[in-house]
Amino acid sequence: MSTVDEVVLLGGDGMPALMGRVERVLETVGAGHGPALGRPASDTLAAGGKRLRPLLVLICGGAAGDEALVRAAAAVELIHMATLVHDDVVDAALLRRGRRTVFAADGRPAAVATGDFLFSRSFGLLAENDAQEQVRTLSDACFALARGELAQRHDAYRIDVAEERYLQRCELKTARLFAAACRLGALAARRPAAVATALEAYGTRLGLAFQMLDDLLDVSGPAERTGKHRGTDLLDGTVTLPLILARRSDPELGEVDLRAVTSREHAEALCDRIAATPALDGTRARAAALVREAKDALGDHVDPSVERPLAEIADRIAERYA
């Protein structure tokens, strides 16, 4: 899953054209709003990413392919991008996917305003579908995002964070938006309630696995692959599953004062220590189990034309971090 095109092709032959329509909607977001908001918003969206969340909307929408589905897919991506811009403000991050963040390029006030702008445009776009349940679905996901961010801030620098608490944060900050993407696709296509529920369950488990594996990369992934240096979470005081599991094999890690981890070198040394335990394999195993659960959640409710690409996406996510 190294490129946007590669991910999009998992959705079938018609998916590139459908995703192209989503991209054109995204390109119009910053238009007509002046350089102060429009330019950083457009730059953020042009930076790309895998477009995984809008792809889930489109696949779960199946053959609908109408403007309502395209708007729903674009709305989800705008929320995702808004959260990244705001996360970079909270973390004072200078790089995102190897490029300067809005925070680094334009400063904190501009980054906050850009994130707010992307949030507002998302709901303005989705409101055009005139579907209250779609708006409610995305609103609930955004509420979860805010709660997850607050929980992560509350847990900052706490070395004793439990695995259950970590999983709760992952569900709020990541999995709920994956689940919302799947549900929005189902709603836009007017699928039966049982199908929407199955797709939402798939999205939740996929999102949890995705976040676990992303946290794994923060410990083990090279900068040229991740776009950031190892140990970024540690420098931010964020305890993730690899460290939680590593503490069980290396109890002295439970005594580490994360506030004292202030340099890249110190963070990378701590990553090496985590990697010397079985924690990375343990994290992969938990994520692999969630990927299996995600595919199982589709059950007999989902048409094979939808189930096949969703299962392929889940497998490719797991393979990327193998």
Secondary structure, DSSP 8 states (H G I E B T S, - for coil): --SHHHHHHTT-TTHHHHHHHHHHHHHHHTTTSHHHHHHHHHHHHHT----HHHHHHHHHHTT--SHHHHHHHHHHHHHHHHHHHHHHHHHT--EETTEE-HHHHH-HHHHHHHHHHHHHHHHHHHHTT--HHHHHHHHHHHHHHHHHHHHHHHHTT-TT--HHHHHHHHIIIIIHHHHHHHHHHHHHTT--HHHHHHHHHHHHHHHHHHHHHHHHHHHH--HHHHSS-TTHHHHTT---HHHHHHHHH-GGGGG--GGG--SHHHHHHHHHHHHTTTHHHHHHHHHHHHHHHHHHHHTTTS-HHHHHHHHHHHHHHHHHT-
